[in-house]
Every structure is written in C-alpha cells, then in structure tokens.
Amino acid sequence: PVTDGSRELHSLCAQLEFLLQFDLKEKRSFFGQRKDYWDFLCQGLARSRQEHEGIHFVTSLDKLKTPVGRGRAFLRYCLVHRQLAESLQLCLLDPESLCEWYYARSPFLSPKQRAEILGSLYELDCVTFHLAL
C-alpha cells in the first residue's frame, strides 16, 4: 500500500494538482477570495446531482481554510476510497462548465487528452492508499 511517506505519492499529488490548476481561469468569490480547482470540483459534483461523501468530509474539517487545502484533502480522500477517476469524470462531463473554468490549453478540453488522463486515473483504483485524512 501507498502511505504518506511515499515519494511517489507526493509526486502523484503534485501532478494531479498541476493538471487541475493548469490553464484554470481566475475566478473570485463574492468576498474576493480566489477560487481554485476545489471550487470547480464542488460545482461539477453538484451538477451531477449526486451527494459526494468526499465533499461532505472535506467541508467538515475545520482546520482547512483555503480552497487549495480543501482540494488537496479531497484528492487524498478520493485516492483512499478509490473514487478519484469517477469523481473527476463527473466534473468533466459538461463542456460548458469546462469552458467556464478552463482556458483552451487545458488538457481537459481535449477529448483525447481527457480520456488518457481518466484512463490513467482509473488504473489507480487498483492501488491501495493508506493515507491520513
């Protein structure tokens, strides 16, 4: 199993975060706080009309104050529960939402690259992650 001490875990999480932030449009909340991929994931999962336990779990953690921190916690939750590929796929289903959140260079806007990314993430479902949440 992959644990918190794994160098590969840190590299994987950094790459995932890079993908989710790459060519992300700058958006701000009503109070001026910069939105991040966490906000994109929340909106995408809300549009799928499915309650996501990972969202509930992360929002219940009082120590997490920033969208980036919440996004990182969500990625870890999904890895532990083998839900990362499915969760991201639900967020990537709506082309209008993708264009609202990402500029043209994002790999999520390319059907071929999106399929390759999701295929790789589905392969992670075979890996056991024992991470502190």
C-alpha positions as CSV (number, residue, x, y, z in Angstrom):
1,P,0.0,0.0,0.0
2,V,1.0,3.6,-0.6
3,T,1.4,5.6,2.6
4,D,2.0,9.3,3.5
5,G,5.8,8.7,3.4
6,S,5.9,7.6,-0.2
7,R,7.8,9.8,-2.5
8,E,5.6,8.6,-5.4
9,L,2.5,9.8,-3.5
10,H,3.9,13.3,-3.3
11,S,4.8,13.3,-7.0
12,L,1.3,12.0,-7.9
13,C,-0.5,14.6,-5.9
14,A,1.7,17.4,-7.3
15,Q,1.0,16.2,-10.8
16,L,-2.8,15.9,-10.2
17,E,-2.8,19.4,-8.7
18,F,-0.8,20.7,-11.6
19,L,-3.3,19.2,-14.1
20,L,-6.3,20.7,-12.2
21,Q,-4.7,24.1,-12.0
22,F,-3.2,24.2,-15.5
23,D,-4.9,26.9,-17.6
24,L,-7.6,27.4,-14.9
25,K,-9.4,30.7,-15.3
26,E,-9.0,33.2,-12.4
27,K,-12.3,33.5,-10.6
28,R,-13.2,35.1,-7.4
29,S,-15.9,34.5,-4.8
30,F,-18.3,37.2,-3.7
31,F,-15.9,38.2,-1.0
32,G,-12.9,38.4,-3.3
33,Q,-11.2,35.1,-2.4
34,R,-9.6,33.4,-5.4
35,K,-11.4,30.2,-6.5
36,D,-9.4,27.1,-7.3
37,Y,-9.9,23.6,-8.5
38,W,-11.7,22.8,-5.3
39,D,-14.5,25.1,-6.4
40,F,-14.5,23.5,-9.8
41,L,-14.8,20.0,-8.3
42,C,-17.6,21.1,-5.9
43,Q,-19.6,22.7,-8.8
44,G,-19.0,19.7,-11.1
45,L,-20.1,17.2,-8.5
46,A,-23.1,19.4,-7.5
47,R,-24.2,19.5,-11.2
48,S,-24.1,15.7,-11.3
49,R,-26.8,15.7,-8.7
50,Q,-25.0,13.2,-6.6
51,E,-24.1,13.7,-3.0
52,H,-20.3,13.1,-2.7
53,E,-19.1,11.9,0.7
54,G,-15.6,13.4,-0.1
55,I,-17.1,16.9,-0.4
56,H,-19.0,16.4,2.9
57,F,-15.9,15.1,4.6
58,V,-13.6,17.9,3.5
59,T,-16.1,20.7,4.3
60,S,-16.4,19.2,7.8
61,L,-12.7,19.7,8.5
62,D,-12.5,23.0,10.3
63,K,-8.7,23.2,10.0
64,L,-8.9,23.6,6.2
65,K,-9.2,27.3,5.4
66,T,-8.2,27.6,1.8
67,P,-9.6,26.2,-1.5
68,V,-6.1,24.6,-2.2
69,G,-6.1,22.9,1.2
70,R,-9.6,21.6,0.6
71,G,-8.7,20.4,-2.9
72,R,-5.7,18.5,-1.6
73,A,-7.7,16.9,1.1
74,F,-10.4,15.9,-1.4
75,L,-7.7,14.3,-3.7
76,R,-6.4,12.3,-0.8
77,Y,-9.9,11.2,0.2
78,C,-10.7,10.1,-3.3
79,L,-7.4,8.1,-3.5
80,V,-8.1,6.3,-0.3
81,H,-11.7,5.5,-1.3
82,R,-10.8,4.7,-5.0
83,Q,-13.1,7.4,-6.3
84,L,-10.7,9.8,-8.0
85,A,-11.3,8.9,-11.6
86,E,-15.1,8.6,-11.2
87,S,-15.3,11.9,-9.3
88,L,-13.2,13.8,-11.9
89,Q,-15.1,12.2,-14.8
90,L,-18.4,13.5,-13.3
91,C,-16.8,17.0,-13.2
92,L,-15.6,16.7,-16.8
93,L,-18.9,15.7,-18.4
94,D,-20.3,19.2,-19.0
95,P,-18.4,21.0,-21.8
96,E,-20.0,24.4,-20.9
97,S,-18.7,24.1,-17.4
98,L,-15.2,23.2,-18.6
99,C,-15.1,26.3,-20.8
100,E,-16.3,28.4,-17.9
101,W,-13.5,27.2,-15.7
102,Y,-10.6,26.5,-18.1
103,Y,-8.8,28.2,-21.0
104,A,-8.2,26.5,-24.3
105,R,-4.8,24.9,-23.4
106,S,-6.3,22.8,-20.6
107,P,-5.9,19.1,-21.3
108,F,-9.5,18.6,-20.0
109,L,-10.8,20.4,-23.1
110,S,-9.2,17.9,-25.4
111,P,-11.3,14.8,-25.7
112,K,-8.2,12.6,-26.4
113,Q,-6.2,14.0,-23.5
114,R,-9.1,13.9,-21.2
115,A,-9.7,10.2,-22.0
116,E,-6.0,9.4,-21.4
117,I,-6.0,11.2,-18.0
118,L,-9.2,9.4,-16.9
119,G,-7.8,6.1,-18.1
120,S,-4.7,6.6,-16.0
121,L,-6.7,7.6,-13.0
122,Y,-9.0,4.5,-13.3
123,E,-5.8,2.4,-13.2
124,L,-5.1,3.9,-9.8
125,D,-8.2,2.2,-8.5
126,C,-6.1,-1.0,-8.3
127,V,-3.7,0.7,-5.9
128,T,-4.3,0.7,-2.1
129,F,-3.7,4.0,-0.4
130,H,-3.3,4.2,3.4
131,L,-3.3,8.0,4.0
132,A,-4.0,10.1,6.9
133,L,-7.1,12.1,6.1
